[in-house]
Amino acid sequence: MSSLVLGFREMDRESLELVGGKAFHLGELARVDGLRIPEGFCVTTEAFEREIGRDAEFLSMVERLSELKVTDTGRIRDLSAEIRAFIEGTELGADIREAIAARLSEWGENAGFAVRSSATAEDLPDASFAGQHDTWLNVKGTEAVTEHVKKCWASLFTERAVLYRMKNGFDHRKVRLAVIIQRMIYPEASGILFTADPTTGNRNVLVIDAGFGIGEALVSGLVTADQYKVRDGNIIGKTVADKKKGVFSVKDGGTEVKELDPKMSGKQTLSDEQILELERIGRRIEAHFRKPQDIEWCLASGEIHILQSRPITTLFPVPEAPDDSHRVYLSFGHQQMMTDPIKPLGMSILKWMSARVPTVEAGGRLFMDISHDLASPVSRKLLISAMGNNDPLLQNAILEVLRREEFARSFPRGKPVMSFGKGRFSWRIFSEAYRIYRKNDISIVRELIAAGEESNEQLRRQIEGVSGEELFRLIEKDCRQLERVIIRPGSYAAILTGVFAGRWLSRKLEKWLGEPGTADVLSQSVPYNVTSEMGLALLDVADAIRPYPDVIDYLERASNDTFFEDLSRLPGGPEAADAIRAFLDKYGARCTGEIDITRPRWQEQPATLATVILSNIRNFAPGASRAKWEQGLSEAQNKEREILKRLESLPGGKRKAEKARKWISVLRNFTGYREYPKFAMVKRLFLYKQALLKEADRLVEEGLIAEREDIFYLYMEELKEAVLSRNLDPDLIRRRKEEYRLYEKLQPPRLLTSEGECISGEIRDDRIPEGAIPGIPVSSGIIEGRARVVLRVEDADIAEGDILVTPFTDPSWTPVFVSIKGLVTEVGGLMTHGSVIAREYGIPAVVGVENATRRIKDGQRIRLNGTAGYIELL
């Protein structure tokens, strides 16, 4: 058998590198009984390698291409064109031409062929490369087919294919191209079949796009296709498009666009019987590959032919359910303002911490199984109410699921999360909150913080003296009781007291005075908000560094590895180091995505703070920390006096003013404490991490892992086993790193069903103007300014007056808040960290804005309405 050409049935499971992803899948399809696959063969990557891949001139050009960045668009365009011209000008060897001619001769001189690319990095589980390489249809004659083989090879270096590889991390030097030559089918109709709904992710809904003629008309966007949706043998949706054109074969070769007969344009492309036959074929192919498929098909002489099948790479993974009941999963990351994937070690810690809550893992994210809550009338009301107060988008998503009565009827019965009993959700919390309200003494907050700090100090002393099995036992025990230690009933009651105060004031003052968002102003500069104090503390660090130009210059290029060592050699460096170390001693356990123990902390990467420190120096005068605090306090006090005066002039005004005065006092005493429990928890996580990294150092010394951070890709039980047995599968960490890179590309949903459907929820509000981008209003006020789209806090080069637009903010973003005048996030709710800090700093904010970082352009001028909840592009 020649290694230069292979027939589909000659391929086996070891052929992927030889034939590429697309041809490999055709070889697999040829093994499925009952499928009609157009006959054909593959010119292998060995042919490419022999004719092109070993040529010194070609290798030199590809090496130069590999040195370019995505932003080097002009050089990419020119060099790609040069490589394509070189490939198309190559004279093929006689053995390859003869091998192709021998295969073509089986079908006669007049046969037409489809010539398609099949790259070794194509149709893979994490990157389909769909549409990146070229296809030619109805190619006739041996000479023409041979020339189009070279054209296919050259399409490996179109600009779009080069950029796609760069963005997905594929090495140009390692990708090779095979070419599929397949007997042409001349169809009456053709299209695409998805065995899972690509829009919603629902694995039980199959979607078919269909049009007349060759499928090229659909792929190129020339016509709008009919669309049919099928579920379990029933057609549940049917849209018949007005199809005015189609692509058809030309007798002498090639294709042409033709106008359709007006009688055909509005006709259903497929009969209902053909639609259901396609569903059966699609499910058979999906079962063979064991994952949802994107399938190209055509209909010729009443028979369905399958042209190719590839995995759908954009679907969010479905968690494994313990039974056949319908399940609903709520994103833990959306509640914690961190939607990035979490590494296995971090996932283990979170699962231990949330052991009371049923959780599942999918796509590198943690989800809470709320199916039992939705099955219970009482818990369902509690859950919907809680989400409505915190995250209306999530509330709307839950209500959308509940409207599907058949789906909702099959929820399993069990112990719900939102139930009252012992622990966090107990009636005692409400009685304790009422006691705190009556007493209204800020010393309660001081005592709670002191208890939390003492608990962390006890753990620090305890964890320093243990290692090995004893360390793992200590961390697991501490994680499982963390809620009791950090969020005791008294602690949670104090938080609820502040929340109730804000809601009472918002509701009553809007009713009595017609003024929404008043509580936001009253929340400015409250005491004991550890997160907002952190932002102001970094202004003080900027003041300490401001007098030293050499230090300022160094911060522009600071290195984490030698940060303090470098500072020590500069004029003013020791003073700057002292200020930064003092900040890190208190706040160094924080970082972006801090709920994941594996994320690098500020203490570990102090240079991360450089951009924010430089922004503070540039944007503020000395003493800005105190000035900002006093300004916020003054605005809150002035607002309180204004409100009380206006209330006193109303009927029953004295009583109303007295109630408002009490609630304002309660708000200012307790709303700041809402940020402390997470701060204490994050400090605790850092203690775990430091202890575990000592174990990692020993594994590095013994050669079990290459670097200490490799332990982040192990679950806790796996790490424990490695530490105790001094044995570890060397390939496990590599596989986990590859999985993590795949998870990074996924966008997690707020709500996920066991059918794979991703539900985001919609915002419905009559106050939102036409054309405006809706969101959830969380901090009142209207502001216009320049949008700064920032994806990572270390890149936050903010000028005073900018409006920050970002996927999410957690407490690590707070230092940036002192410079901005408005906030827009894709994730969040009324009581998430960014919302709380925005209100305290007096920053108008809108959160829960779908795809904000793509819909709003960096530098664009926008108007943000934090009272009504929308953004206008100006």
N, C-alpha and C positions, 0 to 999 in steps of 0.2 A: 504494500500500500504506500503510495506517495505521500510524503509529509508536506508537499506543496499544496495539494488539494485534498479535501476530505468531503465525502457525501454526508448528509445529515445522519443517516443510520450507521455510518462508520465512526461516529463520535462516541466517546464514552465519558464517564464522570471525571476523567483525568485530562480532558481536552480543553479546559477553559483557557489556559495560557496560549494554546495553539490556535484556537478559533475565535476567541473573544466572547463577551457576554451575550450578544444578540444571537450569534450562531449557536452557542452552547444551549441557549434556551430552545432554539428550533430543534436541535438534536434531542433534547428532552421531550419536546412536544411530539416528535416522531415516534416516541415509545408509548404514547397514550392511545389506547385502543379507541377506534371510532372517529378520530379526528382526521380531517382532510387538510394536509399540509402541502402547498405547492412544491413540486420536486425541485431539487437544486443541490448545490455543493458550496464549499467554502474555500477560497484561496487563503491559506493559513498565514499566521504571523511569521512562520519560517520563510515564506516567500518574501514577505516585507523585509525581514531581517537580512536575507541574502542579497536582495537588490538595492535596498536603501539603508537599512539600520546599521551596517558596518562601514559605510562610506565615510571617509575622514572629513570630507567637506560638509556632509550632512551633520555629523556629530559635532563639528565645530560650531555650526549655526545653532543647533539645539542647545549647546552649552551656553552660548551667548544669550539665548532666549531664557534659559533657566536663571540667569543672573538678574533679570528684570523684575520689577514690581508691578502690581496691578495698575498703579497710577501712571506707569510709563506707556501711555496709550499710543503715542505716535511711534515710538520705537518698536512696540509690539506689532503694530500694523505693518510697518515696513519690513521687519524681519520675518514675520509670518508669510507675507507675500513672496519674499525671496525663497523661503523654504518650499512653498507650494510650487513655484516655478521650477525649482531644481528637481522636485519629485516628478512633475508632469513631463519634464524634458528627458528623463532617464529612459534608456533603451532596455526593455526587458530581455532577460536571458532566454535562449531557445528552449530550455527545459520547461520553464514556467509557461511560455506561450503554447508549447505543445501539450502540456498537461491541461490547460484551460480548453484548448481546441478539442482535445479528445473527449472531454466531458460534454461540451456543447454539441458535438456531433450526434449525440444520442437523441437529440430532439429535432434535428433537421435544420436547414438553412433559414426557413421562414419564421422560426420561433422567436418570440420576444422575451426579454428577460428584465427582471428588476435587479439592479446592482446596488447593494447596500453596504454600509460600513459595519464593522463589528470590532470594537476596540476592547483591549484587555481590561480597561477600566470603565466598562459600559454595562448597563443593566445589572448593577451590583445592588446588594441590599441597602446601601446607604447613599448611592448616587446613580441615577439611571442614565445620565448623559443624553436624555431624550432630546432629539432635534439638534444636537451639537455637531453631528457629522452628516455628510451629504448622502442623498439617495437619488438614483436615476431610474426612470421607469421606461419600459417598452424599448429597451436597447436591442438592436438587431444586428447580427453579423459578428463573426469572431473578432475581426479587427476592432470594431466599435466597442465590444465588451472588454477587450484587453485594454484599450485606451481608458475606459471608464474605471477599470481597476486602479489605474494610476491616479485618476481624479479622486477616487475614494481615499486612497492613501494620502493624497494632498489635503483632503478635508480634515485630516487630523490636526492641521495647522491653520484652520480658519481662525479669525480673531475671536469669534464667540467660543470655539472649542478651547483655545489657549486660555482665555480669561476664566472659563468654567473650571478648568483644571487648577488654575492658580487659586481661585476662591475656595476650592474644595480640597486643596492640599495634595494634589497628584503631581508627581514628578514627570515633566515632559520627557526626560531621558529614559524613563522606564515604561512608558506607554507604547504599545505596539498595535497595529491595525490589521485585522483580517478583513476579507471582503466576501460577502454573501452574493452568490449568483443564483437567482431563483426563477424558475419558469413563471412567466407572466400570466396572471389571471385577468380576464377582461370582464369586470363585474358590472352588473346592473346597479348594485348598491354596495356601500362599504361604510366602515366606521370604526369606532372604538368602544370597547366594553370594559368597564371597571367593575370588579367583583366586590368592591366596597365603595360607598358613596364618597368621592374624593372631596366633597365640600364639607360634609358633616362628620365623616369618619365612620359612619354606621356600617358595620361589617355585614349586616343582614340585608342591606339594600344594595341591589345591583343596578348600575346605571349604564345605559346604552345610548351613544350618539350615532346617528345614521343619516346618510345622504345619498343621492343618486350619483352613479359613476365611481371613479377612483377616489380613494380616501384622501388623496392629496388636497382636494378642495376643502376638506374639514380641517386638516392639519395646518394649512396655510392661512386659514381664516377667510377664504374666499366666499364661503357660504355659511349660514347658520344652520346647524344640524337639527333634525328632530331629536328629542330626548325622551327616553322611556325609562321609568323606574319600576323595578320588579322586586317583590319580596315573597319568598316562600311560594313560588308558583303563581303569584297574583300580580297583575300589573296595577301598581298603586299610583302611577303618575304618567301622564302622556302629554307632551308638547309637540305639536306639528308645526314646523317652521315654514315660512314662505321661501322656498328654495328656487332661486331664479337661474342659477348656473350650476355646472358640473364639469369635472375634468374627465376626459375620455381619451382612449388610445387613438393614435394615428396609424394608418395602414403601413406606411413605410418606416415607422419607428417614432418614438417620442409621444408626447401627449399634447392636448390642446383644451382650452376652455371653451365650452359651448353653452349657449342659452338653452334653457329647458323649455319644452312645450308648456305653455301656460296651464294646460290641463294637469300637468305633472307637478307644478311648483307647490301647490298646496296639498298634494296627496301624501298620505302617510307612507313613508319609505318602506317600512316592514309591516307585514301582517301580524296580528296578535300571535298567531301560531309560530311565526318565525322569531318573534321577540322571546317567547317562552322557550323555544329551542335554543336560542343564544344563551338564555339563563342557564339551562342545563349544561351546555358546553362549558360556559364560564366556570360553573361550580366544579365541574370535573377537572378543569385545568388548575383551578385554585387548590383542590384537594391534592393534586399531584405535586405541586410546588410547596404546599403547606403554608402559603401566605397569600394575601390579596394580590391580584394581578391586574395589570393594564394590558389589554389584549387588542391587537389590530385584527380585523376580520373583513371578509368581503362575501358577497352573495353573487354567484354566477350559475345560471341555468337552474335556479331554485335550490342550489346547494350552498351551504356555508363552509367557507375555507378560512383557516386560521393562518395569518401571515406572520405574526410574532407575538410574544408574551414577555412582559418584564414585570418585576415587582413594583408595587406602588410604594415609593420611598418617603412620601410626605405624611403618612398616617401616624398618629400618635399611638404608641403601643397600648394594648388592652390588658389590664391586670387580670391575673388568673382568679376566677371566682371559685369558691368552694363547692358550689352546687349550680343548678340550672335556674335558680331564681334571678330575677332582674336586680341589678345592683346600681347604685349611684355613688360616685366618688367625688369628694370635695377636695380641691387643691389646698394642701397645707401651705405651699409656697405663696399663694396669693394672700393668704391670711397673715403671713409673716413678711410680706413685701420682699420676697426673694424667689424669683421664678427660674433661676439658673439650676442646672442639674447639681445633685449632691453626690459626692463620692461615697463609696461603700462604707468607709469608717464613719463618716458623718451620718450616714443613714442608720447605722447601728445605734449610735448615740440617740438620735431622734426617736427611734422606735422604743428604746428603753425608757426615754423620758415620757413618751405618750402611751405607755403600756396599757393604760385604762381605756384608751380609745382604739377601736379596730382600724388598723391602717393597712394599706397595700402600697407596693412600689411599682411604678411604671415609668419608663422613659427617663430613669434617673431622678424621678421626683416622688415625693411622698403624698399619698392621698388618704383622706379619712373616709371610711365606708359609712355613709349616713343612711343606708337602706333601712335599718331597723328604726331609725328616727322617723323616716317618712312613712313607715307602716303604722306608727303609733299616732293617733289623733292628737294627744297632748304634746308629745315631743315634737311632732310636726309643726304645731303652732309656735312652740318655743323657738324652734330652729328658724322658721320663717320670720318671726319677730326679731330675733337676734341679727339675722342677716339684713333685714330691712333697716335696722338702726346703724349697722356698720358698713355693709356693702350691698347697695340696692341692685347692682348688676347680678350678684350672686343670688339674691332673693328672686329676681326675675327669672334667672335660669332654673331655679328650683321649681318655681310656679309653672314654668313651661313644661317641665317633666311631669308634674302632677296633672296637667291638663290632658295628658295621654293616658286615658283611663285604663286601657287594656294593659299597658306597660306597668302602671302604678299598682294594679291589682295583684301583681305577682311578686311584690316586695316580700322578702323573708321576715318572719317574726323573730324577735330576739331582744336583747337588752339594749335600749337606745343610749346614746351618749348624753343627749339633753334630757336627763331625768334627775329628779331631786332625791337626795339621799345623803350618804356620808361623803365628805370631801368637798371638792370645789363647788359643786352644784347641790347645795343643801339649803333648807329654809333658814338655817342659822345665819347664812350670809346676809339675808334681808333684815333680820332682826339686829345683826351686828352693824349693818349699814345705817339703820335707823338710830342706833345708839351713837354712832359716830356723828351723824347729822345733828342730833340733839346736843351732844357735847361740843362739837365744832372747835376742837382744840388742836392746833398744829403740832403740838408735842407728840400726838399720836403718830404723825408721819416721821418725826425724828426718831422715835422709839423703833418703828418698823425698819427704818434704814439702818439703825445701829445694830439691830438683831440680824439683819441680812449680812452686814459687813463682818460681824463676829462669826457667823456661820461659815462664811467663806474663809476667814482666817483659820478657823479650826480645821477645815478641810486642807488648807495649805500646809499646816503643820503635820497633819496626819499623812498626807500623800507623799511628802518628802522622804518618809522613812520606809516605804514599801516598794516592792518590785515583783516581777514574775506573776505567778498565779494570784498572790495576795493583792496585787495592784488591780488586776482585772476584776476580782471579786469586789474590791472597794468601789471601783468606778461604776460597776453595774448596780450595786446596792444604792449608791448615792444618786445615780440617774433615776432609778425607780422611785425614790422618795423626794426627788427634786421639787415636785409640785408642792409637797407638804412643807419642805424647808423654805422655799422661796415664795410660793403663793399660798400662804396659810389663809384660813378663812378671814382673819382680821385684815390681812393684806389685800385680799380680793375685795373685801367689803369697803376698804378705803378707796380703792379704784372705782368701784360702783358708785360710791357717794359723790365723787367728782363728776362721773358721767351723768348721774341723775341731775346734778346741779346744772350742768350745761344744757341738758335737754329741757329742764323746767324753765330756765331763763329764755332759751330760744323760743319755746312754744308760747309762754305767757307774754313776753315782751313784744313778740310779733302780733299777738292777739290784742294786747292793750294799747300798744303804741304804733302798730303797723310798720315795725322796723325789723326786718329779718337780719340774722347774723350778728346781733348785738353781743351775744355771749362770746363771739370770737375776739372782740376788742377787750372785753373784760378778762380774757384769759392771758393777756400779755404780761410778761415779766412776773410770772408766779414763782414762788419759792420752791426749792427742792425738785426742780425738773432737771435731772442729771444730764439729759441729752441736750437741752438748750444751753445749759451752763457750759457744756463741752464746747459748743460752737463759740461762745464768748471767750472761753479760756484760750482758744487758738488765736483770737485777736490779741490777747496779752502776749502770746508767744511771738507774734509778728512785731509787737512793740519792742520786745527784748532783742530781736534780730535787726530791727530797722537801722540802728546806728552803724552797722558793720557792712560796708559794700562788698567786701571779699566774701563774706558768708552769703549774701544775697546772690552774688555771681555763682557761687558754688551750688546753691539750691537749684539753679537752672539745669544742672547736669549731675545731680547727686546720685551716688551709688548706694544701694542698700547694704552691700557686702562690707563696705569700708566707711560707712556713714560717719560715725562718731570719731573714728580714727582720722578721717580727712578733716573734720571740723577742728580737731585739736591742734592742727598745724596752722590754722588761719588766725589773723588778727580778729579778736572778738569771738573766735570759735568756741573757746571754753564757756563763755557766757551764753552763747546760743545753745550749746549742748546742754547746759544746766537747765535752761528753760524748756527745751524739748523733752529732756528726760523727766522733768517734773510733770509735764503733761502726760507722758507715756506711763508714768508710775500710776496715774489715776485712770487713764482712758486707753492704755495701750492694748488691752484685750479686744478692743473693737476693730471692725473692718467691714468692708462690703460683704454682704452675704454671711453675716456673723453666726447665723444659726447652724451653719455647717462648720464643724470643728476643724475641718481640713483647710479652710481658707486662711491665707496668710494674714496675721494680725499686724496692726501698726507697730507693735513692739518688735516684731520680726522684720518688718520692712518700713522703717521710719521714713525713708525717702518718699513714700507714698504721699506723705503730708506736704511735700515741698510745693506742689502746684497751688494748694489752698493757702499756704503761708504767703507765697508770693502774691497771690491775688489780694490777700488782706493788706499787705504792705502797699500795694499799688492803689487799692480802692479806698482806704480809710486813713484818717489822720490818727496820730497817737491818742490813746485814751478812748478809742471807739467802743471798747467793751463796756466800760462804765456808762458812756453816753447812750449806747443803745439800750442798756438795761433801764436807765432812768427815763429815757424817752418812752419806752413801752409802759413803764409803771405810771408815768404821768398821763399817758393816753387812757389807760385803764381807769385811773382815779377820776379823771375828768369825765369819762363816759359814765362812771357810776354816779357822780354828782348830777349830771344832766338827766339821767334816767330817773333817779329818785325825785328830782324836782318836777319832772313832767308827770310822773305817776301821782304825786301829791295833788296835782291840779285836777285829777280825774275824779268822778264819783266813786266814793269808797277808796279814795286815793291813799289815805293814811295807812289803811290795812294793807293795800297792795304794795306800798313803798316799804313797809316793814318786812313783808314776806320777801320782797326782792332783795332787800339789804341782807337778810339772813342767807339767802341762796347765793348771793354774790360772794359773801364771806366764805361760805362752804366751798364754792367753786375755786376761789383763790387759795384756800388752804389745802385742798386735796387733789386738784386736777393735775398738778405737777408730779405727784407720786406715781402716776400711771406709767411713767417711763422707767422707774427704778427696778422693778422685778426682773425685767429682761436684762438690764445692765448687770445685775447681780448674777444672773444665769450665765451671761456671756463670760464674765470673769471666772466663773466656775469651770466652764468649758475649756478655757485656756489653761487652767491648772491640770485638767485631764490631759490635754494635748502635750504639755511640756513633759509630763511623766511618761506618756506613751512614746514620745520621741527619744527618750533615753533608752527605751527598749529597742527602738529602731536603730539607734547607733550601734548597739551590740550586734544586730542582725547584719548591718553593713560590714562591721569588722570581721564577721564570720563568712562574708561573701554570699549570704542568702538573698540580699537585695543590693541593687546598685547604688541607691541613694535613700536617705532616711524618709523622704516624702513618698516613697513607694508604698509604705504601709497604708496610705490613704486609700489605696485601691483594694484593700482587704476589708472584709466584714470583721467585726470584733472577734467572733469565734474563730475565724481563720487566722487572725493575727495572734490570738492566744495560743492556738495550736502550733503556729510557727515558732513562737517564743519558747514554748515548753518542750517541743520535740526537736527544735533546731532543724526543721525540714519544711521545704516549701516548693511547690510546683513552679519551676522557673518561667513557665509560659503564662501563668495565670495573670500576673500583673500586666504583661503586654496586652493580653486580650481585654482586660478591664480598661486599659487606657484607650484602646480602639473603641470600645463601647461608649466611653465617656465622650469622645470626640463626636460620635454619632448623636448622642443625647444633646450635645450643645447646639445642634442644628434644629432641634425640635422646639416648637412653641407650645407650652403646656396649656390646656384649657382650664377655665375656672371649675367647670363641672364635666365629669366624664362618666358615661354609662358603660355597663358591661357589654353593650353591643358596639362599643368603640365610638359612640357619638360624642363629639366635643360641643359643649353648649356654653356660650359666653354670656347670654342675657343681653337684653336691649334696654336702652334708656328711652323712656317716654315722658316728654315734658312739653306742654304747649307753650311754655315761655321761651323755648329755644328758637331763634330766628332761622328762616330758611337759609341753607348753605353753611350754617355754623356747625362746628364739630362738638357733639354733646359729650358730657362727662358727669361726674358726681361732684356737686359743690360741697367743699369741706372747710373752706375758710373764705369769708365774705370779702367783698371789695371788687373794684373794677380797675384794671391796669392795662396800659398799652406799653409795648416795648419790643426789643429784639429777642427773638427766640434763639436760645442756645441749646441745640440738641446734643446731649452728652450721654454716652453709653457707660462710661466708667468714671468713678469719682476722681481717680488720679489724672484724668484728662480734663477736669473741670476748670478751664481757664475762663473765668467769669469776670465780666466788667459790671460795676455797680449799675443796677437798673435793668439787667438782663432778666428774661423769664426763662427759667430752667425747664427743659422738656427732656424727660428721661423715662426709661421703662419702669423703674421703681426706685424708691428711696427707702433705705433703712437708716438706723441712727448714725451710721458712718458718714452719711451725706450731710449731717447737720452743720458742720463747719462751712459748707458752701452756702447755707441758707442766709448767713449774715450779709451776703453780697447781693442776693437776688431780690427782685421785686414781685415775682410771681412764680408759681409752680404748676407744672402739668406732668402727670404720670399716667402710664398705661394701666397700672395696678394700684389698688388701694381702696379704702373706705373711710368713713367718718372718724374712726378711732384708731386707724393705723398711724405709725410713728410720724411719717411725713406730714400727715394732716394735723396732728397734735402740735407739732413744732411750728408748722406754718401759722396756726392760730396764735400761738404764743408770741411769734415774731411779728405778727400783724401782716402776713404775706397772703394775698389772695391766692387760692389754690383750687384746681379742678383735677380730680383723679379718676381712674377707671376709664380713661380715654383710649378706645380701641386703636391700636397701631399709630399712636401719637407721633412716635419718632420717625415714622415713614410719611405720614400725612402732613406734618409740619416740617419745613425745611430750615436747616441751620441758617441763621442770619435773617430769616423772614420776619417782618413786622406783624405782630399779632395783638389782638385785644382779648384779654382774659376776663371773664365774668365769674368770679368766685362765689357770687350770691345766687345766681340762677343756674350756673354750671354749664358753661359752654365757652368755646374759643372761636373767634372770628379771624380769618386771614385777611390782613389789610394790604 
